[in-house]
């Protein structure tokens, strides 16, 4: 049954990678909502005996959260489309931030795990679809500096953010602060082209 639902969804939207990524992020959110719901229900009804009860709730809540996450996802997605039809005369449109939400999570995960080559590749893929997206550019600047030591290249990304994002917004202040961090470091800035970065990444894979 579950497999049929997934196949049906992929048959409808499989050609649109952006929508597929948004669906993944939305399904994870739905499972998270259900997990919190079952955790609280079990905590206050069945497993309420201290720390061990918390551990039992955390484990037992996982299967029903995943199972119930499927109908919740389908219902919320359908309701969203209905509102899109009602207000816009067609199916609901995803915003840019919603479409790249899953990709941003993947980039952050790879960066935290120290997989800077993978993180840079993902960032470049997103920027190919959404050129100079500020949040992706900021992540790319962090990857270039922290993973490769390419200070000047990273600062060019930050400069583009400061040009595109108003000064009052948080991301602009983050870009300024991170540029100051690079400038204040004792490490000599490197300035490498994207071709060199890709070449180095290929050599590392070999």
C-alpha positions in Angstrom: 0.0 0.0 0.0 2.7 2.4 1.0 4.8 1.5 -2.0 1.8 2.1 -4.3 1.4 5.6 -2.8 5.1 6.5 -3.4 5.0 5.1 -6.9 1.9 7.1 -7.7 3.4 10.2 -6.4 6.7 9.7 -8.3 4.7 9.0 -11.5 3.0 12.3 -11.2 5.9 14.5 -10.0 9.0 12.4 -10.8 10.0 14.6 -13.7 10.1 17.7 -11.4 13.1 17.3 -9.1 12.3 20.5 -7.2 8.8 19.3 -6.2 10.2 15.9 -5.2 12.7 17.5 -2.8 10.0 19.6 -1.3 7.8 16.6 -0.8 10.6 14.8 1.1 11.1 17.8 3.4 7.3 18.0 4.0 7.0 14.3 4.7 9.8 14.6 7.3 8.0 17.5 8.9 4.8 15.5 9.1 6.6 12.6 10.7 8.1 15.1 13.2 4.6 16.4 14.1 3.3 12.9 14.6 6.4 11.9 16.7 5.8 14.8 19.0 2.1 14.0 19.3 2.6 10.3 20.1 5.5 11.1 22.5 3.4 13.5 24.5 0.4 11.1 24.5 2.5 8.2 25.7 4.4 10.3 28.2 1.3 11.5 30.0 -0.7 8.2 29.8 1.5 5.1 29.7 5.1 5.8 30.3 5.3 8.4 33.0 7.8 6.8 35.4 10.8 9.2 35.1 13.8 9.0 32.8 13.1 5.4 31.7 9.6 6.5 30.7 11.1 9.2 28.5 13.4 6.7 26.8 10.5 4.3 26.2 8.4 7.1 24.8 11.2 8.2 22.4 11.6 4.6 21.1 7.9 3.5 20.9 6.8 6.8 19.3 8.9 6.2 16.1 6.8 3.5 14.3 3.4 5.1 14.7 4.9 8.5 13.8 6.2 7.2 10.5 3.0 5.3 9.7 0.7 8.3 10.6 3.1 10.7 8.8 1.9 9.3 5.5 -1.8 10.1 5.7 -1.0 13.5 7.4 1.4 14.3 4.5 -1.2 13.3 1.9 -4.0 15.3 3.6 -1.9 18.4 4.2 -0.6 18.3 0.6 -4.1 17.9 -0.8 -5.5 20.8 1.4 -2.6 23.0 0.2 -3.4 22.3 -3.4 -7.1 23.1 -2.7 -6.2 26.5 -1.2 -3.9 27.1 -4.2 -6.8 26.4 -6.6 -9.2 28.5 -4.5 -6.9 31.5 -4.2 -4.8 31.3 -7.3 -6.9 29.4 -9.9 -4.4 26.5 -10.1 -2.4 24.1 -8.0 -0.4 25.7 -5.2 3.0 27.0 -6.2 6.1 26.3 -4.1 8.3 29.2 -3.1 12.0 29.1 -3.9 12.9 28.6 -0.2 10.5 25.6 0.0 11.9 24.0 -3.1 15.5 24.1 -1.9 14.8 23.3 1.8 15.8 19.7 1.5 19.0 20.6 -0.4 20.0 23.2 2.2 19.6 20.5 4.9 21.8 18.1 2.8 24.5 20.8 2.3 24.5 21.6 6.1 24.7 17.9 7.0 27.7 17.3 4.6 29.4 20.4 5.9 29.0 19.4 9.5 30.3 15.9 8.7 33.4 17.4 7.1 32.4 16.2 3.6 33.3 19.5 2.0 33.6 18.1 -1.5 30.1 16.8 -1.4 28.8 19.9 0.2 30.4 22.1 -2.5 29.0 19.9 -5.2 25.5 20.2 -3.8 25.8 24.0 -3.3 26.9 24.4 -6.9 24.0 22.2 -8.1 21.5 24.4 -6.3 23.1 27.6 -7.5 22.8 26.3 -11.1 19.1 26.2 -10.6 18.8 29.3 -8.4 21.8 31.6 -9.2 23.1 33.6 -6.3 20.6 32.5 -3.8 21.8 34.3 -0.7 21.5 31.4 1.8 23.2 28.9 -0.5 25.9 31.5 -1.3 26.6 31.9 2.5 26.9 28.1 2.9 29.2 28.0 -0.1 31.4 30.7 1.4 31.7 28.7 4.6 32.6 25.6 2.7 35.2 27.3 0.5 36.9 28.9 3.5 36.6 26.1 6.2 37.0 23.2 3.8 39.5 24.5 1.2 41.0 27.7 2.6 39.9 29.7 -0.4 39.5 33.0 1.4 39.2 35.4 -1.5 36.7 33.2 -3.4 34.6 32.9 -0.2 34.7 36.7 0.3 33.4 37.2 -3.3 30.4 35.1 -2.3 29.9 37.1 0.8 30.2 40.4 -1.2 27.4 39.3 -3.5 25.3 38.5 -0.5 25.9 42.0 0.9 24.9 43.5 -2.4 21.7 41.5 -2.7 20.5 41.4 0.9 19.4 44.6 2.7 21.6 45.6 5.6 18.7 45.2 8.1 18.4 41.5 7.4 20.2 38.9 9.5 21.9 37.2 6.6 23.6 40.5 5.6 25.0 40.8 9.1 26.2 37.2 9.1 28.0 37.9 5.8 29.7 40.9 7.2 30.7 39.1 10.3 32.0 36.1 8.4 34.0 38.3 6.1 35.6 40.0 9.1 36.4 36.5 10.5 38.3 35.6 7.3 40.1 39.0 7.2 41.1 38.6 10.8 42.6 35.1 10.3 46.3 34.6 10.2 46.0 32.2 7.2 47.1 33.5 3.8 44.0 33.7 1.5 43.9 31.4 -1.4 42.1 32.4 -4.6 41.3 29.4 -6.7 38.9 29.2 -9.6 35.9 26.8 -9.6 37.7 24.7 -12.3 40.6 24.2 -9.9 38.3 23.3 -7.1 36.5 20.7 -9.2 39.9 19.3 -10.4 41.0 18.9 -6.8 37.8 17.2 -5.9 38.2 14.7 -8.8 41.7 13.9 -7.7 40.5 13.3 -4.2 38.0 10.8 -5.5 40.6 9.0 -7.5 
